[in-house]
Amino acid sequence: MLKPRLMKDKHGLLSAPIGRVLFTMSLPNLIGILTIYGGSLIDTYFISRLGTDALAAVSFTFPVAIVFASIAIGIGAAVSTNLARLIGSGNTDKAKSFLFDAMLLTFLLISVLVAVGIATIDPLFTLMGANEKSLPLIHDYMLIWFCSAPLLVLLMVGNQGIRATGDTRSPAIIMSVAAIINLVLDPILIFGLGPFPRLEIQGAAIASLISWVVAFTVSTYILIWKKRILELMTLCKLRIRSNWKRLGHIARPAALMNMLNPIANGVILAMLARADQGAVAAFGAGIRLETLFIVVCMSLTSSLMPFVGQNLGAGQHQRAKDGMMMSLRFALVFQTLLYVPIFFSGHGIAELFSNDPLVVDWLSFYIQVLPAAYGPLAVVIIFATCLNAYHRPMMSLVINLVRLFVLMLPLAAIGLYLGGVKGLLIALPVTNTIMGIACYMMASRITEPDTAQKHYNSDKITNSADSTL
């Protein structure tokens, strides 16, 4: 049996100055996420060269892709917070069994969803509003994408296991390499450069598949041989049931919370499809740009999970809260300052993604309006993520339910009725501003639940024999 190499506070999560720890952990995350989403935007750029129909087709697939990513994020959040707490309390043996059982559940769940997805491609996207021109393109893209989805989800969950140890550098490198491979293969396979055939939108899906194969292989190697936190274990019913229950406490509401966004985006896409196909293409590109514009705060969020989790596991509640509040204030200031250059470069950015004047107009409007509330949106994202580390996933779920279905979609419908596509888009930053203010106020009052701390204190003194069964 491999001996774990995890060392308590190896990365200074429990003792070093908070600002320095978060900066040191966030920088690799930032580089990795920038590479990933930069590659995604370049992917969108290459596909846009195939025409508006191809760009619209990929826009329709985006909500479905995010459903799978949301499951990965949900399970990954449970893995990150539970492993971080177990590591913070010194129980690395139990952390190993927990990660194995989490990866097993991930594989089984995604395999079922892939089978369902492949069988329902045409009716699903028809329901979302795809027309006869888009459906064949969507089918070509999603058939390959569904087959590669298990690799992507297992990769994302595995990387969260690495981050839980305090190592944010390795996942950043892994995802950066994957993005570079995808970047190189995209033009070759899409346009048929050199000896390769022209595969168009199908080539983009194949490029992604190859990059995920490489990244998954490297991530698994690090978990097994570098960190020694993952190994093949005997299938013990009692252990698996216990770990799946612990995983589900965070993963179910976290995954559902992340699925709410693509569901809401799907509804908005359906609204836009009945108003203007050019707006659909613009909205799809805008969603990807949005992620790039808040990439700094996303990298900070990824660092907060192990930081808050390990400090709560070690009983340092005030340090965990100080790190969260510092991050919220930084997000507000940074995103507000970033809005100025984004506003003035909106039209130029939009022209990179389409030659269609109508798509350019809608996308430039999107870029100039929505980033005005990215500061409050970052507050919502950071606070909702930290709630998982505080073992309050239901509260996080409620926040997003209110944001999307009580405020955003009704306001979007009203905006569409009163002001067309522009009215719908304006409703989105209004929603984010309201929820950002509410989340900041709630964050200032948060405390560690007694039940969560007692649960993890017990891990310090209980025998972990179930992890070796």
Secondary structure, 3 states (H helix, E strand, C coil): CCCCCCCCCCCCCCCCCHHHHHHHHHHHHHHHHHHHHHHHHHHHHHHHCCCHHHHHHHHHHHHHHHHHHHHHHHHHHHHHHHHHHHHHCCCHHHHHHHHHHHHHHHHHHHHHHHHHHHHCHHHHHHHCCCCCCHHHHHHHHHHHHHHHHHHHHHHHHHHHHHHHCCCCHHHHHHHHHHHHHHHHHHHHHHHCCCCCCCCCHHHHHHHHHHHHHHHHHHHHHHHHHHCCCCCCCCCCHHHHHHHHHHHHHHHHHHHHHHHHHHHHHHHHHHHHHCCCHHHHHHHHHHHHHHHHHCHHHHHHHHHHHHHHHHHHHCCCHHHHHHHHHHHHHHHHHHHHHHHHHHHHCHHHHHHCCCCCHHHHHHHHHHHHHHHHHHHHHHHHHHHHHHHHHCCCHHHHHHHHHHHHHHHHHHHHHHHHHHHHHHHHHHHHHHHHHHHHHHHHHHHCCCCCCHHHHHHHHHHHHCCCHHHHC
